[in-house]
Amino acid sequence: MESKERVHILLIEDDEDDYVIARRMLSKTTGITPDLDWASSYDEGLAKLVELSYDVCLIDYRLGARTGLDLLHDAGDRGVRTPIILLTGQGDYNIDLRAMMAGAADYLVKSEIDASALERSIRYALERRIAEDRIRDQAQYLDNARDAICAYDLDRNVIYWNKSAERLTGYSLQEMQDEGGDACLYSSGGQKIEEAWEEVLSAGEWTGELRQRTKDDDELIVESRWTLVGEDTGTSSSVLVINTDITERKRLESNILRGQRMESIGTLVGGIAHDLGNLLVPILLGVNVLSNRYSDDEKSMRTLEMIRRSAERGSEMVKQVLAFARGVEGERVPLKLDEVFEEVEKITTETFPTSINVRIDIDDDLPHIVGDATQIQQVIINLCVNARDAMPDGGCLDVQARPIRLDASDARANPDAEDGEYICISVSDTGVGISPNDLDKVFEPYFTTKSADEGTGLGLSTVYSIVTSHEGFVDVYSEVGKGTTFNCFLPLADENVGEARADGSANIDVGTGHGEAVVQGLEE
């Protein structure tokens, strides 16, 4: 013989006779064993619902001055999850409808209730609670998922938006529904979104990468998987979208590819530059010989001087390329950057147009780095000149230096970085910005967006070479029309000893000796 299911039931009924009737009917049920608790008033019933746990609650519609509908609303506001069945004295469609809208699991007319109908209603309420709990658990799993999961109806309205989607984009479900998902997330990628919609509606699925804009106007790169979802009838009703944030992964991949490309280019141009240098030597020697021979010919001397200047300029360019290809050598001494920035400020103030507001802000008492002062100054000047050229109509140029510590997670974002203490030199402008297609090529020698008479394309490659030769690394961020920021990270010196001056020479303590002297020898 099958054992009956024990069900803990609360009956909220202010008429004791109706309570007795309900208890008698429950005792006649065949599939459940009722464990009945009775509350004889509205307030008592609400208190028990909130404080105790029941499988099902039966509520009479008439409860003194208030109604079972009121209790339904109050219970819902207090987070009660017990399924509630409303008992009405006579069938009233409007009351029944309002009860279901308020969250009732079922409703029964007292005059039509028997043991069988009451048991069916209780079992339906129990099954509904199980289903709701399962849905709630599944929703919680989806909310805890790292991926952003959302769903659209076929009119492109957002109908589901999990917590990860909210955390990733900053938009709540209500905001997505009010503003329209495509409009606020993909303002600059309309064509790609149209392709995704066309593909998922025709083929049933689409996979690709999308660029999104967060509520804070940050850019995200997501790996997006779209699936067309159908109803039991076979009719498509919605599109499920799962987005994985790959912004950091793409940035790391880009940095790795940039480093590999720079290494390959360095190897290639090193050999070419060496050969070019060898070709320029006889040209310069020939100019010197011909200058002596035609020193009295003014026209010939002008031509030779032009050839000399061109050859010397080519020779300097070859030196820059070789410096990039081989790494930059120079005297490395413990160096304070204060005087370096004083020189930079002097140069920019005297030579940059007044339409550019130059602001230099460095932390007091910056720690030492180990480096060559002239080369570090060259890095900052090159970046400042680049910023100046990016602001032909004027703007703001900000140069900053501050100590910073990178942990292991920060270092993983750049293949050239290691965790530790650094000085970060930042040069920011409010200029035209760099397009995403050009951003990964800015450190390549001879790559430039300027005209041929405005630059050689070696400035940023020299910056890259100098910084990496100092065991540091360079990071760049730019938005078209908003400006660009270059961050140069230089590791701190192990010990803050032996300070160097801005000209690169070190301040070294020299002993006074013990009265010895150096005497020039006499020639015999």
Stockholm file with secondary structure:
# STOCKHOLM 1.0

chainA/1-524         MESKERVHILLIEDDEDDYVIARRMLSKTTGITPDLDWASSYDEGLAKLVELSYDVCLIDYRLGARTGLDLLHDAGDRGVRTPIILLTGQGDYNIDLRAMMAGAADYLVKSEIDASALERSIRYALERRIAEDRIRDQAQYLDNARDAICAYDLDRNVIYWNKSAERLTGYSLQEMQDEGGDACLYSSGGQKIEEAWEEVLSAGEWTGELRQRTKDDDELIVESRWTLVGEDTGTSSSVLVINTDITERKRLESNILRGQRMESIGTLVGGIAHDLGNLLVPILLGVNVLSNRYSDDEKSMRTLEMIRRSAERGSEMVKQVLAFARGVEGERVPLKLDEVFEEVEKITTETFPTSINVRIDIDDDLPHIVGDATQIQQVIINLCVNARDAMPDGGCLDVQARPIRLDASDARANPDAEDGEYICISVSDTGVGISPNDLDKVFEPYFTTKSADEGTGLGLSTVYSIVTSHEGFVDVYSEVGKGTTFNCFLPLADENVGEARADGSANIDVGTGHGEAVVQGLEE
#=GR chainA/1-524 SS CCCCEEEEEEEECSCHHHHHHHHHHHHTCSSEEEEEEEECSHHHHHHHHHHSCCSEEEEESEETTEEHHHHHHHHHHTTCCSCEEEEESSCCHHHHHHHHHTTCSEEEEGGGCCHHHHHHHHHHHHHHHHHHHHHHHHHHHHHHSSSEEEEEETTSCEEEECHHHHHHHSCCHHHHHHHCHHHHHCTTCHHHHHHHHHHHHHHSEEEEEEEEECTTSCEEEEEEEEEEEECTTSCEEEEEEEEEECHHHHHHHHHHHHHHHHHHHHHHHHHHHHHHHHHHHHHHHHHHHHHHHTTTCHHHHHHHHHHHHHHHHHHHHHHHHHHHHHCCCCCCEEECSHHHHHHHHHHHHHHSCTTEEEEEEECTTCCCEEECHHHHHHHHHHHHHHHHHTCTTCEEEEEEEEEEEECHHHHHTSTTCCSEEEEEEEEEECSSCCCHHHHTTTTSTTCCSSCTTTCCSCHHHHHHHHHHHTTCEEEEEEETTTEEEEEEEEEBCSSCCSCBCTTSCBCCCCCCCSSCCCCCCCCC
#=GC SS_cons         CCCCEEEEEEEECSCHHHHHHHHHHHHTCSSEEEEEEEECSHHHHHHHHHHSCCSEEEEESEETTEEHHHHHHHHHHTTCCSCEEEEESSCCHHHHHHHHHTTCSEEEEGGGCCHHHHHHHHHHHHHHHHHHHHHHHHHHHHHHSSSEEEEEETTSCEEEECHHHHHHHSCCHHHHHHHCHHHHHCTTCHHHHHHHHHHHHHHSEEEEEEEEECTTSCEEEEEEEEEEEECTTSCEEEEEEEEEECHHHHHHHHHHHHHHHHHHHHHHHHHHHHHHHHHHHHHHHHHHHHHHHTTTCHHHHHHHHHHHHHHHHHHHHHHHHHHHHHCCCCCCEEECSHHHHHHHHHHHHHHSCTTEEEEEEECTTCCCEEECHHHHHHHHHHHHHHHHHTCTTCEEEEEEEEEEEECHHHHHTSTTCCSEEEEEEEEEECSSCCCHHHHTTTTSTTCCSSCTTTCCSCHHHHHHHHHHHTTCEEEEEEETTTEEEEEEEEEBCSSCCSCBCTTSCBCCCCCCCSSCCCCCCCCC
//
